Amino acid sequence: MKSAIITFPGTNRERDMRLALKRATGREPLMLFHRDELPKDLDLVVLPGGFSYGDYLRCGAMAAQSPIMKDVKAFAEKGGHILGVCNGFQILIETGLLPGGLLRNASLRFLSMDCHMRVERAGTAFTSRWQKGAVFRSPMAHGDGNYFADDATLDRLEGEGLVAFRYTNENGDVTEAANRNGSARNIAGILSPNLRICGLMPHPEDLVDPLMGGTDGLPMFESLAESLVSA
Amino acid sequence: MKARVYVMPKTGVLDPQGKAIGHALEGLGFAGVNDVRAGKVIELDLAETDPAKAKAAAEDMARKLLANTVIESFRVEIP
């Protein structure tokens, strides 16, 4: 699998992502800056977490206008696989590659803690190593992760099986207490209709090695490594 | 020519900042504040001298960048 991680001024989680991809695929991902061009032969593009452009205007709004995002949009149109984590999810939303919006956390607090997520859609390039309903732990760290969309969009996401992950307690129950940022219907991550673009707020890349305290997030990267085998 | 773009959370969209400001006002003893909504104002200095064209340009800018119309509504004023 040939992957690239795109960084912007203010991105700060690219090394964690690099480590996760290296661990799952055995290959170093390409590290690109926002002024670079996107190579043509990629299997996966990753937008990592951080605070691109200082979160000016709205989180991800400035990065969405940067030159390389034109290439990323073209990559998406050709059916390329894209993963956006945290600020990367915000950028995908601001680019219009995923629907909805991410509001300030309902508590107004920056939330830096572990959460649990339930896999709502298995069998995708991002989730094939999990069973539907599997629950895993993941760190999260964000101020604006409160997923919002109008009811029609939420119904469509649910109806078409495009909700990838939901915040739950460790037993997999969808509760209000587990939904720390206040997201609509406990939604933590969503998929594009072709199942090739995935965005989520928590950081599975930060639990991929026993030295990090666990490997709960590793299945996501193993799924990608298994699904996106380069020719 | 100046244009002022008012960006507000859409009706029905949770506005935690507005809520927090409301609570703080209550804490200060201001009674009777039924609701608070917090948005932002963006001032543009445009080369355009025709008010109608300036307004149309600012609205286009708001749709494409200044507001996220999924969660925010906007209004342009030429003062």
Chai-1 contact restraints between the chains, C-beta under 6 A:
chainA,res_idxA,chainB,res_idxB,connection_type,confidence,min_distance_angstrom,max_distance_angstrom,comment,restraint_id
A,R58,B,N68,contact,1.0,0.0,6.0,A-B,restraint_1
A,G101,B,N68,contact,1.0,0.0,6.0,A-B,restraint_2
A,G101,B,V70,contact,1.0,0.0,6.0,A-B,restraint_3
A,G101,B,I71,contact,1.0,0.0,6.0,A-B,restraint_4
A,R104,B,P16,contact,1.0,0.0,6.0,A-B,restraint_5
A,A106,B,P16,contact,1.0,0.0,6.0,A-B,restraint_6
A,L108,B,P16,contact,1.0,0.0,6.0,A-B,restraint_7
A,L108,B,A20,contact,1.0,0.0,6.0,A-B,restraint_8
A,F148,B,I71,contact,1.0,0.0,6.0,A-B,restraint_9
